[in-house]
Amino acid sequence: MVFTTKGDLNYLDFEFQENDWLLYGRETSGFPDDVMASCDVWVRIPITQPGVRSLNLLVSIAIGLFEARRKVYFAPS
């Protein structure tokens, strides 16, 4: 899965699995087209503040990892 501003799926709606790979692109340019094409899921972190184009890469990684770990290890079964 890839975290991208072009993702159609909100990261909160994705069902993370234990063996998922979370990919994050450069803050300035994202991913090359061939990398994007090879990913089966594109998710986004919604940004509700007008005028904000993207989040800092480290912040995005922390948000994604927290949610993935929460769903895989701490969600009720």
N, C-alpha and C positions, 0 to 999 in steps of 0.2 A: 504494500500500500504506500501511497505517496501523499504527503501533506502538501497541498497547493492551493493558491487562491482561485485556481480554475476548477477545483473539485465541486462536484454536484452534491455530495453527501456530507452532511454535518458530522464531524468526528464523534459527537455524542450519540449518534444513531448507528454507528458502526459496531458490530459485535466482534470485538477483539478476541483473538485466540492465542494460546500460549506460544505458538511458533511463528507468529506474524513478524514481519520485518517492517519497521517504520522508517521511511526515507524522507529526508528533508533536503530541499535544495538551497542554493545560495540566496542570500537576501536580495542581491541585485538582479539576478537573472533566472532564478529557479532552476529547472532541469532542462537538459537538452531534449529535443523532440523524441529521439530514439529511446531515451530512458522513460519518458512519459508513456510512450506507446507500449513499453514492456510491462507496465504496472497494470494490474487488473482492477484496482480500486483507487480512486482519487477522492480524498477527503479534504475538507476545509475547516478551519477554525473561524467561526463567524466573527466579523468585526462590525460593531454597531455604531462606532463613533464616526460621524461624517468627516471626510477628508483624510482618514487614516487608510493607507493603501495596504500595509502589511505589518506584521509583528516582527520584533527582533527574533532572530533565529534561535537563540538560547531560550527565550520565553516560549516559543512555539514547541521546541523539543520538550521542555518541562511540562507543558500542558498535555501534549500527546502521550508522553510516558506515564504521567500520573493517571490519566484516564485509562490507558491500556492496562496498567497494573491493577487499578481499582476494579476494572471489569473482570480481569482474568483471576485475580487472587482474593478479592474481597467481596465480590458481588454474591448475593445469596443464590444458592442453586435451586 
